[in-house]
Amino acid sequence: MENKRKTVFYAKGLAADKKVILAEVEPYYAGMNIGLPGNNNIDSFGYVPNSDNINICFQDSPFHIDAPDILINCMADADILEKNLELLDNTISKLKTTNPGIKIINHPAGILKTTRTDISEMFQGLNGIIVPKVKKLFPISRNDFIKQIKNAGLSFPLLIREVGLHGGKNLIIINNLNDEIQIEQLDRFHLDGRAYYITEFIDFKGVDGYYRKIRIIMINGKINLRHLITSDGWNVHARNRERIMENNKQFIQDEEIFFQRSENNFSEDVLGSMNHIYQTLNLDIYGIDAGLMPDGRIVIFEINAAMEFLGTNNKNHLLGQISLIRNNFIKFISQL
């Protein structure tokens, strides 16, 4: 007997400012890709076999949809899509009345627990994993920012970033508030009451003077390694590949070995704490960005589903790992 085709909805959200990103334009606009801030790229993993795959977009008001077999939530940034996530949560409750067996991937209730402050508050004191303390501030002037930083009760150095920004964009480090040069860095921000995160900086420099950042993609509670990037500075991102790693074959080999060792890269303490995080968030797919400490511990940068899972312009030695992540997710969905 032929299996019934499933209906798979990919739910996305449009942020309050209604802005989108023009990601790519091919000749004659044949391939215009629109990016929605705060959403991940799960829908680019490929179609789920034997299913009809449909994209839907939530704004700021309810609308009717028929219950699918599987609903995959692509809304991933709890800071900028909070209202849309709450709307999706209410919609799911209604969908379950008509289809009690509906499968929800990355339930919005779990996504809403992944702000930087929530992650910091939930996961203090883990074995093998350091989660820096984070506060959210709403400064309206330089002096107000300084006052709020002093009252936050965090230890210097501090990382400062605007809420909703990722990829190290407009990220600074403040070592103290006694030096005018340090304080002047605050002037680059728009101090109009918008939200900023301040985070205690944990130095993760290796014994060789280099910093190493890892990305782990958790799929159904299982570890999938995405990258190991080595840099000569603390703000480590993919752009460091060409500047640092392409000129040092050892760093490339280190990343390849990292992939081969998989879970064996981590201590039992780290693995146990990762499982605790998974059980707490109850998300089906999300990322962990972290720094590798010289003693084997990891320091968390962020834990959420808003990361670039597959990436673009990947080097040859990364292609197998990218395929593994994609295939593991599609396999997981296909078995529901």
ZATI-244062 format. One line per 4 residues: number of its first residue (from 0); their letters; for each residue y, z, x of N, C-alpha, C. Coordinates in nm, 2 decimals, decimal comma. Example, Ala and Ser with C-alpha at 12.3 -4.5 7.8 and 13.67 -1.06 7.14 Angstrom:
<sites>
0	AS	-0,57:0,78:1,32:-0,45:0,78:1,23:-0,33:0,78:1,32; -0,22:0,71:1,28:-0,11:0,71:1,37:0,00:0,79:1,29
</sites>
This chain:
<sites>
0	MENK	-0,12:0,00:0,08:0,00:0,00:0,00:0,13:0,00:0,09; 0,22:-0,09:0,06:0,34:-0,10:0,14:0,43:0,02:0,12; 0,48:0,07:0,23:0,57:0,18:0,22:0,70:0,14:0,15; 0,76:0,23:0,07:0,88:0,21:0,00:1,00:0,21:0,10
4	RKTV	1,09:0,12:0,09:1,20:0,12:0,18:1,29:0,24:0,15; 1,35:0,30:0,25:1,44:0,41:0,24:1,58:0,36:0,24; 1,67:0,44:0,18:1,81:0,42:0,19:1,87:0,53:0,28; 1,94:0,48:0,38:2,00:0,57:0,48:2,15:0,55:0,48
8	FYAK	2,22:0,66:0,45:2,37:0,66:0,45:2,42:0,72:0,58; 2,52:0,65:0,64:2,59:0,71:0,76:2,73:0,75:0,70; 2,75:0,88:0,70:2,87:0,94:0,64:2,98:0,96:0,75; 3,09:0,89:0,74:3,20:0,91:0,83:3,32:0,96:0,76
12	GLAA	3,42:1,00:0,83:3,54:1,06:0,77:3,67:1,01:0,83; 3,77:0,99:0,75:3,90:0,95:0,80:3,99:1,07:0,81; 4,05:1,09:0,93:4,13:1,21:0,96:4,26:1,21:0,87; 4,32:1,32:0,86:4,44:1,34:0,77:4,55:1,24:0,81
16	DKKV	4,56:1,21:0,94:4,67:1,11:0,97:4,64:0,97:0,94; 4,52:0,94:0,89:4,47:0,81:0,85:4,47:0,71:0,97; 4,47:0,76:1,09:4,47:0,67:1,21:4,33:0,63:1,25; 4,32:0,50:1,29:4,19:0,45:1,35:4,22:0,40:1,48
20	ILAE	4,11:0,37:1,56:4,12:0,32:1,69:4,06:0,18:1,69; 4,13:0,08:1,74:4,08:-0,05:1,76:4,00:-0,06:1,88; 3,87:-0,05:1,87:3,78:-0,04:1,99:3,76:-0,17:2,07; 3,75:-0,28:1,99:3,72:-0,40:2,06:3,75:-0,52:1,97
24	VEPY	3,80:-0,62:2,03:3,83:-0,75:1,96:3,77:-0,86:2,03; 3,68:-0,93:1,97:3,62:-1,05:2,03:3,70:-1,17:1,98; 3,68:-1,29:2,05:3,76:-1,41:2,01:3,76:-1,43:1,86; 3,88:-1,47:1,81:3,90:-1,50:1,67:3,86:-1,38:1,58
28	YAGM	3,87:-1,26:1,63:3,84:-1,14:1,56:3,70:-1,14:1,49; 3,61:-1,21:1,56:3,48:-1,21:1,50:3,40:-1,08:1,52; 3,45:-1,00:1,61:3,37:-0,87:1,64:3,47:-0,76:1,65; 3,55:-0,73:1,55:3,65:-0,62:1,56:3,57:-0,49:1,53
32	NIGL	3,58:-0,39:1,62:3,52:-0,26:1,60:3,62:-0,16:1,58; 3,62:-0,09:1,47:3,71:0,02:1,44:3,65:0,15:1,47; 3,72:0,23:1,55:3,67:0,37:1,57:3,75:0,47:1,49; 3,68:0,56:1,43:3,73:0,67:1,35:3,74:0,80:1,43
36	PGNN	3,85:0,85:1,47:3,86:0,97:1,55:3,78:1,09:1,48; 3,71:1,16:1,56:3,64:1,28:1,51:3,49:1,24:1,47; 3,46:1,11:1,47:3,32:1,07:1,43:3,24:1,03:1,56; 3,11:1,05:1,55:3,03:1,01:1,67:2,98:0,87:1,64
40	NIDS	2,90:0,82:1,73:2,85:0,68:1,73:2,70:0,67:1,69; 2,65:0,77:1,61:2,51:0,76:1,58:2,47:0,63:1,51; 2,57:0,58:1,43:2,53:0,45:1,36:2,51:0,33:1,45; 2,55:0,35:1,58:2,53:0,24:1,68:2,39:0,25:1,75
44	FGYV	2,31:0,35:1,71:2,18:0,36:1,78:2,09:0,25:1,74; 2,11:0,19:1,63:2,02:0,08:1,58:1,97:0,12:1,44; 1,92:0,02:1,37:1,88:0,05:1,23:1,75:0,12:1,23; 1,74:0,21:1,13:1,61:0,28:1,11:1,51:0,18:1,04
48	PNSD	1,39:0,17:1,10:1,30:0,07:1,05:1,27:0,09:0,90; 1,24:-0,02:0,83:1,20:-0,02:0,69:1,30:0,06:0,60; 1,43:0,04:0,63:1,53:0,11:0,55:1,65:0,02:0,53; 1,73:0,06:0,43:1,86:-0,01:0,41:1,97:0,09:0,46
52	NINI	2,04:0,05:0,57:2,14:0,13:0,63:2,28:0,10:0,58; 2,35:0,20:0,53:2,48:0,18:0,47:2,58:0,28:0,52; 2,70:0,23:0,56:2,81:0,32:0,60:2,90:0,36:0,48; 2,93:0,49:0,48:3,03:0,53:0,38:3,14:0,61:0,45
56	CFQD	3,25:0,62:0,39:3,36:0,69:0,46:3,43:0,79:0,36; 3,44:0,91:0,40:3,51:1,02:0,32:3,65:1,03:0,36; 3,74:1,05:0,26:3,88:1,07:0,29:3,91:1,21:0,25; 4,01:1,23:0,16:4,05:1,37:0,12:4,03:1,39:-0,03
60	SPFH	3,95:1,31:-0,09:3,92:1,33:-0,23:3,78:1,29:-0,27; 3,72:1,36:-0,36:3,57:1,33:-0,40:3,56:1,19:-0,45; 3,44:1,14:-0,43:3,40:1,01:-0,50:3,25:1,01:-0,52; 3,21:0,93:-0,61:3,07:0,93:-0,65:2,98:0,84:-0,56
64	IDAP	2,87:0,89:-0,52:2,77:0,81:-0,45:2,63:0,84:-0,50; 2,55:0,74:-0,51:2,41:0,77:-0,55:2,34:0,84:-0,43; 2,24:0,93:-0,46:2,17:1,00:-0,36:2,08:0,91:-0,27; 2,10:0,90:-0,14:2,01:0,83:-0,06:1,89:0,91:-0,02
68	DILI	1,79:0,85:0,05:1,68:0,92:0,10:1,72:1,01:0,22; 1,80:0,95:0,30:1,85:1,02:0,42:2,00:1,00:0,44; 2,07:1,11:0,46:2,22:1,11:0,48:2,24:1,16:0,63; 2,29:1,07:0,71:2,33:1,10:0,85:2,48:1,13:0,86
72	NCMA	2,51:1,25:0,89:2,65:1,29:0,90:2,71:1,25:1,04; 2,80:1,16:1,04:2,86:1,12:1,17:2,99:1,19:1,20; 3,04:1,27:1,10:3,16:1,35:1,12:3,12:1,46:1,22; 3,19:1,47:1,33:3,15:1,56:1,44:3,25:1,65:1,49
76	DADI	3,38:1,63:1,47:3,49:1,71:1,52:3,54:1,81:1,41; 3,50:1,93:1,42:3,53:2,03:1,31:3,68:2,06:1,31; 3,75:2,03:1,42:3,89:2,06:1,42:3,97:1,96:1,34; 3,95:1,83:1,35:4,03:1,73:1,28:3,97:1,68:1,15
80	LEKN	3,84:1,71:1,13:3,77:1,66:1,00:3,72:1,78:0,92; 3,79:1,90:0,93:3,74:2,01:0,86:3,73:1,99:0,71; 3,84:1,94:0,65:3,84:1,92:0,50:3,74:1,81:0,46; 3,72:1,71:0,54:3,62:1,61:0,50:3,48:1,66:0,51
84	LELL	3,45:1,75:0,61:3,32:1,81:0,62:3,30:1,91:0,51; 3,40:1,98:0,46:3,38:2,06:0,35:3,35:1,98:0,22; 3,42:1,87:0,21:3,40:1,78:0,10:3,26:1,72:0,10; 3,21:1,68:0,22:3,07:1,64:0,23:2,97:1,75:0,20
88	DNTI	3,00:1,87:0,24:2,91:1,98:0,20:2,90:1,99:0,05; 3,01:1,99:-0,02:3,01:1,99:-0,17:2,93:1,88:-0,23; 2,95:1,76:-0,17:2,89:1,64:-0,22:2,73:1,65:-0,20; 2,69:1,70:-0,09:2,55:1,72:-0,07:2,48:1,81:-0,17
92	SKLK	2,55:1,91:-0,21:2,50:2,00:-0,31:2,48:1,93:-0,44; 2,57:1,84:-0,48:2,55:1,75:-0,60:2,44:1,65:-0,58; 2,43:1,59:-0,46:2,33:1,49:-0,44:2,19:1,56:-0,45; 2,17:1,68:-0,41:2,04:1,75:-0,42:2,00:1,77:-0,57
96	TTNP	2,09:1,77:-0,66:2,05:1,79:-0,80:1,98:1,66:-0,85; 2,01:1,54:-0,80:1,95:1,42:-0,84:1,84:1,38:-0,75; 1,84:1,43:-0,62:1,74:1,40:-0,53:1,71:1,52:-0,44; 1,63:1,61:-0,49:1,60:1,74:-0,42:1,54:1,72:-0,28
100	GIKI	1,48:1,60:-0,26:1,41:1,58:-0,13:1,50:1,51:-0,03; 1,63:1,49:-0,06:1,72:1,42:0,03:1,72:1,49:0,17; 1,71:1,41:0,28:1,71:1,47:0,41:1,86:1,45:0,47; 1,91:1,56:0,52:2,04:1,57:0,57:2,03:1,58:0,73
104	INHP	2,10:1,49:0,80:2,10:1,50:0,95:2,24:1,55:0,99; 2,24:1,65:1,06:2,37:1,72:1,10:2,45:1,77:0,98; 2,39:1,86:0,92:2,45:1,92:0,80:2,60:1,96:0,83; 2,69:1,93:0,75:2,83:1,97:0,78:2,85:2,12:0,80
108	AGIL	2,77:2,20:0,74:2,78:2,35:0,76:2,76:2,38:0,91; 2,67:2,31:0,97:2,64:2,33:1,12:2,76:2,28:1,20; 2,81:2,16:1,17:2,92:2,10:1,24:3,04:2,19:1,24; 3,06:2,25:1,13:3,18:2,34:1,11:3,18:2,46:1,20
112	KTTR	3,06:2,49:1,26:3,05:2,60:1,35:3,06:2,56:1,50; 3,11:2,44:1,52:3,11:2,39:1,66:3,25:2,38:1,72; 3,35:2,44:1,67:3,48:2,44:1,73:3,47:2,52:1,86; 3,56:2,50:1,96:3,55:2,57:2,09:3,55:2,72:2,07
116	TDIS	3,64:2,77:1,98:3,65:2,91:1,96:3,52:2,97:1,89; 3,46:2,89:1,80:3,33:2,94:1,74:3,22:2,95:1,84; 3,21:2,84:1,92:3,10:2,84:2,02:3,12:2,96:2,12; 3,25:2,98:2,16:3,27:3,09:2,25:3,24:3,23:2,19
120	EMFQ	3,27:3,25:2,06:3,25:3,38:2,00:3,10:3,40:1,97; 3,03:3,29:1,93:2,89:3,31:1,90:2,79:3,33:2,01; 2,83:3,28:2,13:2,73:3,27:2,24:2,77:3,34:2,37; 2,84:3,45:2,35:2,87:3,54:2,47:2,74:3,61:2,50
124	GLNG	2,72:3,64:2,63:2,61:3,72:2,68:2,48:3,65:2,68; 2,47:3,52:2,69:2,34:3,45:2,69:2,29:3,46:2,83; 2,16:3,46:2,84:2,09:3,47:2,97:2,09:3,33:3,03; 2,14:3,31:3,16:2,14:3,19:3,23:2,25:3,09:3,19
128	IIVP	2,33:3,12:3,08:2,43:3,03:3,04:2,56:3,11:3,02; 2,67:3,06:3,09:2,80:3,13:3,08:2,88:3,05:2,98; 2,93:3,12:2,88:3,02:3,05:2,78:3,16:3,11:2,80; 3,26:3,04:2,85:3,39:3,10:2,87:3,46:3,14:2,74
132	KVKK	3,54:3,24:2,75:3,62:3,28:2,64:3,73:3,18:2,60; 3,75:3,16:2,47:3,85:3,06:2,43:3,94:3,12:2,32; 4,06:3,09:2,32:4,15:3,12:2,21:4,23:3,00:2,16; 4,26:3,00:2,03:4,35:2,89:1,98:4,49:2,94:1,95
136	LFPI	4,59:2,87:2,01:4,73:2,91:2,00:4,81:2,80:1,93; 4,92:2,85:1,87:5,01:2,75:1,79:5,15:2,77:1,84; 5,18:2,73:1,96:5,32:2,76:2,02:5,42:2,67:1,96; 5,55:2,72:1,95:5,66:2,64:1,90:5,77:2,62:2,01
140	SRND	5,74:2,68:2,13:5,84:2,66:2,24:5,77:2,70:2,37; 5,83:2,67:2,48:5,77:2,72:2,61:5,76:2,87:2,62; 5,87:2,94:2,58:5,86:3,08:2,59:5,76:3,14:2,49; 5,75:3,08:2,37:5,65:3,12:2,28:5,51:3,10:2,33
144	FIKQ	5,49:2,99:2,40:5,36:2,96:2,46:5,32:3,07:2,56; 5,42:3,10:2,65:5,39:3,20:2,75:5,36:3,33:2,69; 5,43:3,37:2,58:5,41:3,50:2,51:5,27:3,50:2,45; 5,23:3,39:2,39:5,10:3,39:2,32:4,99:3,39:2,43
148	IKNA	5,01:3,32:2,54:4,91:3,32:2,65:4,89:3,47:2,70; 5,00:3,54:2,72:4,99:3,67:2,77:4,92:3,76:2,67; 4,94:3,74:2,54:4,88:3,83:2,44:4,74:3,79:2,41; 4,69:3,68:2,46:4,56:3,63:2,43:4,45:3,72:2,49
152	GLSF	4,48:3,78:2,60:4,38:3,87:2,67:4,28:3,80:2,75; 4,31:3,68:2,79:4,21:3,60:2,88:4,25:3,61:3,02; 4,15:3,59:3,11:4,18:3,60:3,25:4,21:3,46:3,31; 4,30:3,46:3,41:4,34:3,34:3,48:4,23:3,31:3,58
156	PLLI	4,22:3,17:3,62:4,29:3,06:3,57:4,25:3,02:3,43; 4,34:2,94:3,36:4,32:2,90:3,22:4,33:2,75:3,21; 4,24:2,69:3,13:4,25:2,55:3,10:4,32:2,54:2,97; 4,41:2,45:2,96:4,49:2,43:2,83:4,48:2,28:2,79
160	REVG	4,45:2,26:2,66:4,43:2,13:2,60:4,47:2,13:2,46; 4,52:2,02:2,41:4,55:2,01:2,27:4,42:2,00:2,19; 4,42:2,07:2,07:4,30:2,07:1,99:4,28:1,93:1,94; 4,15:1,88:1,94:4,12:1,75:1,89:4,11:1,64:2,00
164	LHGG	4,16:1,68:2,12:4,15:1,58:2,23:4,02:1,61:2,32; 3,96:1,50:2,37:3,84:1,52:2,44:3,85:1,43:2,57; 3,74:1,43:2,65:3,74:1,35:2,77:3,83:1,39:2,88; 3,88:1,51:2,88:3,97:1,56:2,99:4,11:1,51:2,97
168	KNLI	4,14:1,45:2,85:4,27:1,39:2,83:4,38:1,50:2,81; 4,48:1,49:2,89:4,59:1,59:2,89:4,55:1,73:2,90; 4,45:1,75:3,00:4,40:1,88:3,02:4,46:1,94:3,15; 4,51:2,06:3,15:4,57:2,12:3,27:4,51:2,25:3,30
172	IINN	4,53:2,30:3,42:4,48:2,43:3,46:4,61:2,51:3,51; 4,62:2,63:3,46:4,73:2,73:3,49:4,67:2,84:3,57; 4,71:2,87:3,69:4,66:2,97:3,77:4,73:3,11:3,75; 4,85:3,10:3,70:4,93:3,23:3,67:5,05:3,19:3,60
176	LNDE	5,12:3,29:3,55:5,25:3,27:3,49:5,37:3,32:3,57; 5,35:3,34:3,70:5,45:3,39:3,78:5,52:3,29:3,86; 5,47:3,17:3,86:5,52:3,06:3,94:5,58:2,95:3,85; 5,70:2,92:3,88:5,77:2,82:3,79:5,70:2,69:3,79
180	IQIE	5,65:2,65:3,90:5,57:2,52:3,90:5,46:2,52:3,81; 5,39:2,63:3,80:5,28:2,65:3,71:5,33:2,64:3,56; 5,44:2,71:3,54:5,49:2,72:3,40:5,54:2,58:3,35; 5,60:2,51:3,45:5,65:2,38:3,41:5,55:2,28:3,35
184	QLDR	5,42:2,31:3,38:5,31:2,22:3,33:5,31:2,23:3,18; 5,35:2,34:3,12:5,35:2,35:2,97:5,45:2,25:2,91; 5,55:2,20:2,98:5,65:2,11:2,92:5,59:1,98:2,89; 5,47:1,94:2,93:5,41:1,82:2,90:5,36:1,81:2,76
188	FHLD	5,34:1,93:2,70:5,29:1,94:2,56:5,39:1,93:2,46; 5,35:1,89:2,34:5,44:1,89:2,22:5,43:2,03:2,16; 5,53:2,11:2,18:5,53:2,25:2,13:5,60:2,26:2,00; 5,53:2,21:1,89:5,59:2,21:1,76:5,50:2,28:1,66
192	GRAY	5,42:2,37:1,71:5,33:2,45:1,62:5,19:2,39:1,60; 5,17:2,28:1,67:5,03:2,22:1,67:4,94:2,31:1,75; 4,81:2,30:1,73:4,71:2,39:1,79:4,67:2,35:1,93; 4,66:2,45:2,02:4,61:2,43:2,16:4,50:2,53:2,18
196	YITE	4,40:2,49:2,26:4,30:2,57:2,31:4,33:2,62:2,45; 4,31:2,75:2,48:4,32:2,80:2,62:4,18:2,86:2,65; 4,13:2,83:2,76:3,99:2,86:2,80:3,99:2,92:2,94; 3,92:3,03:2,95:3,90:3,08:3,09:3,82:2,98:3,18
200	FIDF	3,88:2,95:3,29:3,81:2,86:3,38:3,71:2,93:3,47; 3,59:2,89:3,47:3,48:2,94:3,55:3,45:2,84:3,66; 3,48:2,88:3,79:3,46:2,79:3,90:3,31:2,76:3,92; 3,27:2,63:3,92:3,13:2,59:3,93:3,11:2,50:4,05
204	KGVD	3,20:2,52:4,15:3,19:2,44:4,27:3,06:2,47:4,35; 2,99:2,36:4,39:2,86:2,38:4,46:2,89:2,43:4,61; 2,78:2,46:4,68:2,79:2,51:4,81:2,84:2,40:4,91; 2,82:2,28:4,87:2,87:2,16:4,95:3,01:2,12:4,91
208	GYYR	3,08:2,20:4,82:3,22:2,17:4,79:3,23:2,07:4,67; 3,12:2,02:4,62:3,13:1,93:4,51:3,10:2,00:4,37; 3,16:1,94:4,27:3,14:1,99:4,13:3,04:1,89:4,06; 2,95:1,95:3,98:2,84:1,87:3,91:2,84:1,91:3,76
212	KIRI	2,86:1,80:3,69:2,87:1,81:3,54:2,75:1,74:3,48; 2,68:1,81:3,38:2,57:1,75:3,32:2,60:1,74:3,17; 2,53:1,64:3,11:2,54:1,62:2,96:2,39:1,62:2,91; 2,37:1,71:2,82:2,23:1,71:2,75:2,25:1,67:2,61
216	IMIN	2,17:1,58:2,56:2,16:1,55:2,42:2,04:1,61:2,36; 2,07:1,71:2,26:1,96:1,78:2,19:1,92:1,70:2,07; 1,80:1,66:2,06:1,75:1,58:1,94:1,63:1,66:1,88; 1,65:1,71:1,76:1,54:1,79:1,70:1,50:1,90:1,79
220	GKIN	1,59:1,97:1,86:1,56:2,08:1,94:1,51:2,05:2,08; 1,49:1,92:2,11:1,44:1,88:2,24:1,54:1,83:2,33; 1,53:1,86:2,46:1,63:1,82:2,56:1,61:1,67:2,60; 1,73:1,60:2,60:1,73:1,46:2,65:1,85:1,46:2,75
224	LRHL	1,83:1,43:2,87:1,93:1,43:2,97:2,01:1,30:2,97; 2,14:1,32:2,97:2,23:1,20:2,96:2,29:1,16:3,09; 2,34:1,26:3,17:2,40:1,23:3,30:2,41:1,35:3,39; 2,42:1,33:3,51:2,46:1,43:3,62:2,57:1,36:3,70
228	ITSD	2,69:1,40:3,68:2,81:1,34:3,75:2,86:1,43:3,86; 2,87:1,38:3,98:2,92:1,46:4,09:3,06:1,42:4,12; 3,15:1,52:4,15:3,29:1,49:4,18:3,35:1,59:4,28; 3,46:1,55:4,33:3,53:1,64:4,43:3,63:1,73:4,36
232	GWNV	3,64:1,72:4,23:3,74:1,80:4,16:3,68:1,86:4,03; 3,74:1,96:3,98:3,68:2,04:3,87:3,68:1,96:3,73; 3,77:1,87:3,72:3,78:1,79:3,59:3,69:1,67:3,60; 3,57:1,69:3,57:3,46:1,59:3,60:3,44:1,50:3,48
236	HARN	3,45:1,37:3,49:3,43:1,28:3,38:3,37:1,15:3,44; 3,33:1,06:3,35:3,25:0,94:3,38:3,33:0,85:3,48; 3,46:0,86:3,48:3,54:0,78:3,58:3,52:0,82:3,72; 3,46:0,94:3,74:3,43:0,98:3,88:3,31:0,90:3,94
240	RERI	3,24:0,83:3,86:3,13:0,75:3,91:3,17:0,65:4,02; 3,27:0,57:3,98:3,31:0,46:4,07:3,39:0,52:4,19; 3,46:0,63:4,16:3,55:0,68:4,27:3,47:0,76:4,37; 3,36:0,83:4,32:3,29:0,92:4,41:3,14:0,88:4,43
244	MENN	3,07:0,86:4,32:2,93:0,84:4,33:2,89:0,71:4,38; 2,96:0,60:4,35:2,92:0,47:4,40:2,93:0,46:4,55; 3,00:0,54:4,61:3,01:0,54:4,76:2,91:0,64:4,83; 2,83:0,70:4,75:2,74:0,80:4,80:2,60:0,79:4,73
248	KQFI	2,51:0,72:4,80:2,38:0,69:4,74:2,30:0,82:4,71; 2,33:0,93:4,78:2,26:1,05:4,76:2,29:1,11:4,62; 2,42:1,09:4,58:2,46:1,14:4,45:2,38:1,06:4,34; 2,36:0,93:4,36:2,29:0,85:4,26:2,14:0,90:4,26
252	QDEE	2,09:0,92:4,37:1,95:0,97:4,38:1,93:1,11:4,32; 2,03:1,19:4,33:2,03:1,32:4,27:2,02:1,31:4,12; 2,10:1,22:4,06:2,10:1,20:3,92:1,96:1,14:3,87; 1,90:1,05:3,95:1,77:1,00:3,91:1,67:1,11:3,92
256	IFFQ	1,67:1,19:4,02:1,58:1,31:4,02:1,60:1,40:3,91; 1,72:1,42:3,87:1,76:1,51:3,76:1,69:1,46:3,63; 1,70:1,32:3,61:1,63:1,27:3,49:1,48:1,29:3,50; 1,42:1,27:3,62:1,27:1,28:3,63:1,23:1,42:3,61
260	RSEN	1,30:1,52:3,65:1,26:1,66:3,63:1,28:1,71:3,49; 1,37:1,65:3,41:1,39:1,69:3,27:1,41:1,84:3,26; 1,32:1,90:3,18:1,34:2,05:3,15:1,32:2,13:3,28; 1,25:2,08:3,38:1,22:2,16:3,50:1,34:2,18:3,58
264	NFSE	1,46:2,12:3,54:1,58:2,14:3,61:1,63:2,28:3,58; 1,58:2,34:3,48:1,64:2,47:3,43:1,55:2,58:3,43; 1,60:2,70:3,45:1,52:2,82:3,45:1,48:2,86:3,31; 1,38:2,95:3,30:1,33:3,00:3,17:1,45:3,06:3,09
268	DVLG	1,54:3,13:3,16:1,65:3,19:3,09:1,74:3,09:3,03; 1,77:2,98:3,10:1,85:2,87:3,05:1,78:2,81:2,93; 1,66:2,78:2,94:1,58:2,71:2,83:1,58:2,80:2,71; 1,56:2,93:2,73:1,55:3,02:2,62:1,69:3,03:2,55
272	SMNH	1,80:3,03:2,62:1,93:3,03:2,56:1,96:2,90:2,49; 1,92:2,79:2,55:1,94:2,66:2,48:1,87:2,66:2,34; 1,75:2,72:2,34:1,67:2,72:2,21:1,74:2,81:2,11; 1,80:2,92:2,16:1,88:3,01:2,07:2,00:2,94:2,01
276	IYQT	2,07:2,86:2,10:2,18:2,78:2,05:2,14:2,68:1,94; 2,03:2,62:1,96:1,97:2,52:1,87:1,94:2,59:1,73; 1,87:2,70:1,74:1,83:2,77:1,62:1,96:2,82:1,54; 2,06:2,86:1,62:2,18:2,91:1,55:2,26:2,80:1,48
280	LNLD	2,28:2,69:1,55:2,36:2,58:1,50:2,28:2,50:1,39; 2,15:2,49:1,41:2,07:2,42:1,32:2,11:2,27:1,30; 2,15:2,21:1,41:2,19:2,07:1,41:2,08:1,98:1,46; 2,07:1,86:1,41:1,96:1,77:1,45:1,99:1,69:1,58
284	IYGI	2,11:1,66:1,60:2,15:1,59:1,73:2,29:1,64:1,77; 2,31:1,68:1,89:2,44:1,73:1,94:2,43:1,73:2,09; 2,55:1,74:2,15:2,55:1,74:2,30:2,60:1,87:2,36; 2,55:1,89:2,48:2,60:2,01:2,56:2,66:1,95:2,69
288	DAGL	2,78:1,97:2,71:2,85:1,94:2,84:2,86:2,07:2,92; 2,82:2,07:3,04:2,82:2,19:3,12:2,83:2,16:3,27; 2,87:2,27:3,34:2,87:2,26:3,49:2,75:2,33:3,55; 2,70:2,27:3,66:2,59:2,33:3,73:2,64:2,43:3,83
292	MPDG	2,60:2,56:3,81:2,64:2,66:3,91:2,54:2,66:4,03; 2,59:2,71:4,14:2,50:2,71:4,26:2,37:2,80:4,24; 2,38:2,90:4,16:2,27:2,99:4,14:2,17:2,95:4,02; 2,19:2,82:3,97:2,10:2,77:3,87:2,15:2,80:3,73
296	RIVI	2,25:2,88:3,71:2,31:2,90:3,57:2,39:2,78:3,54; 2,43:2,76:3,41:2,52:2,66:3,37:2,64:2,72:3,30; 2,75:2,66:3,31:2,87:2,71:3,24:2,91:2,60:3,14; 2,92:2,65:3,02:2,95:2,56:2,90:3,09:2,51:2,90
300	FEIN	3,10:2,37:2,89:3,24:2,31:2,86:3,26:2,29:2,71; 3,16:2,24:2,64:3,16:2,22:2,50:3,02:2,20:2,45; 3,00:2,23:2,32:2,88:2,21:2,25:2,91:2,15:2,11; 2,89:2,03:2,09:2,92:1,97:1,96:2,85:1,83:1,95
304	AAME	2,87:1,77:1,83:2,81:1,64:1,81:2,91:1,53:1,82; 3,03:1,56:1,88:3,14:1,47:1,89:3,14:1,39:2,02; 3,03:1,40:2,10:3,02:1,34:2,23:2,98:1,19:2,22; 3,00:1,12:2,33:2,95:0,99:2,35:2,80:1,00:2,39
308	FLGT	2,71:0,97:2,29:2,57:0,99:2,32:2,51:0,88:2,41; 2,56:0,75:2,39:2,50:0,64:2,46:2,59:0,59:2,57; 2,72:0,59:2,55:2,81:0,54:2,65:2,82:0,39:2,66; 2,92:0,35:2,74:2,94:0,20:2,76:2,95:0,18:2,91
312	NNKN	2,93:0,06:2,95:2,94:0,02:3,10:2,84:0,10:3,18; 2,72:0,12:3,13:2,63:0,21:3,20:2,57:0,14:3,32; 2,55:0,21:3,43:2,49:0,16:3,55:2,34:0,14:3,53; 2,28:0,06:3,61:2,14:0,02:3,59:2,04:0,14:3,59
316	HLLG	2,07:0,24:3,67:1,98:0,36:3,67:1,99:0,45:3,55; 2,09:0,42:3,47:2,11:0,50:3,34:2,05:0,43:3,22; 2,02:0,30:3,23:1,97:0,23:3,11:1,85:0,28:3,05; 1,75:0,33:3,14:1,63:0,38:3,09:1,65:0,51:3,01
320	QISL	1,74:0,59:3,06:1,77:0,72:2,99:1,84:0,69:2,86; 1,93:0,60:2,86:2,00:0,56:2,73:1,90:0,51:2,63; 1,81:0,43:2,67:1,70:0,38:2,58:1,62:0,49:2,52; 1,59:0,59:2,61:1,51:0,71:2,57:1,58:0,79:2,46
324	IRNN	1,71:0,81:2,48:1,78:0,89:2,38:1,79:0,81:2,25; 1,82:0,68:2,26:1,82:0,60:2,13:1,69:0,60:2,06; 1,58:0,58:2,14:1,45:0,57:2,08:1,40:0,70:2,02; 1,43:0,81:2,09:1,39:0,94:2,04:1,45:0,98:1,91
328	FIKF	1,58:0,94:1,90:1,65:0,97:1,77:1,60:0,88:1,66; 1,58:0,75:1,68:1,53:0,66:1,58:1,39:0,70:1,53; 1,31:0,74:1,63:1,17:0,79:1,60:1,18:0,92:1,51; 1,27:1,01:1,55:1,28:1,13:1,47:1,32:1,10:1,32
332	ISQL	1,42:1,01:1,30:1,46:0,97:1,17:1,35:0,90:1,09; 1,28:0,81:1,16:1,17:0,73:1,10:1,06:0,82:1,05; 1,04:0,94:1,10:0,93:1,02:1,06:0,97:1,12:0,95; 1,09:1,12:0,91:1,13:1,21:0,80:1,07:1,16:0,66
</sites>
